[in-house]
Amino acid sequence: MHGEEQQLQIQQPNWQGNLDPQLLSRVKQIIARRNTEFILDHQNDSLEQLSAYLKACMDDIGHPPARVEVIGGAFLEYRFGSWTKALRSFYSGSVSANLKNPPPFANRKIVRDLYAALDSQLQRADAACTKEVRA
């Protein structure tokens, strides 16, 4: 394994076993809603605009994303004619490995980020409730 790949695994461990199933279900709902909103918000965007969005997603994720790793992936695939064409609109490197084997749902950056945000919100709400009960 290359040094970069080892570092990526260390930064993104498989923490699926530690996840609250209800919170994970909420993340799935949020992603579905955001995918729908993306289509409505970007239905008139040019391919250049969509390509810039996808490049920004890749920069955030740190690798060429699989369609399921970005909000609006199915829409982007439709607009470009294929996911490979969408990626090729801005990226000339190798993309095949990640396309065939996207990370499991819980290991996707978008899922980890949403899960962490929801978990943080719940912890703050729990802390506020605990304060009120003690007072």
HELIX and SHEET records of a PDB file:
HELIX    1   1 GLY A    3  GLN A   11  1                                   9    
HELIX    2   2 GLN A   16  ASN A   18  5                                   3    
HELIX    3   3 PRO A   21  HIS A   42  1                                  22    
HELIX    4   4 LEU A   47  ILE A   61  1                                  15    
HELIX    5   5 ARG A   67  GLU A   69  5                                   3    
HELIX    6   6 GLY A   73  PHE A   80  1                                   8    
HELIX    7   7 TRP A   83  ARG A   88  1                                   6    
HELIX    8   8 SER A   96  LYS A  100  1                                   5    
HELIX    9   9 PHE A  105  ASN A  107  5                                   3    
HELIX   10  10 LYS A  109  ARG A  134  1                                  26    
END                                                                             
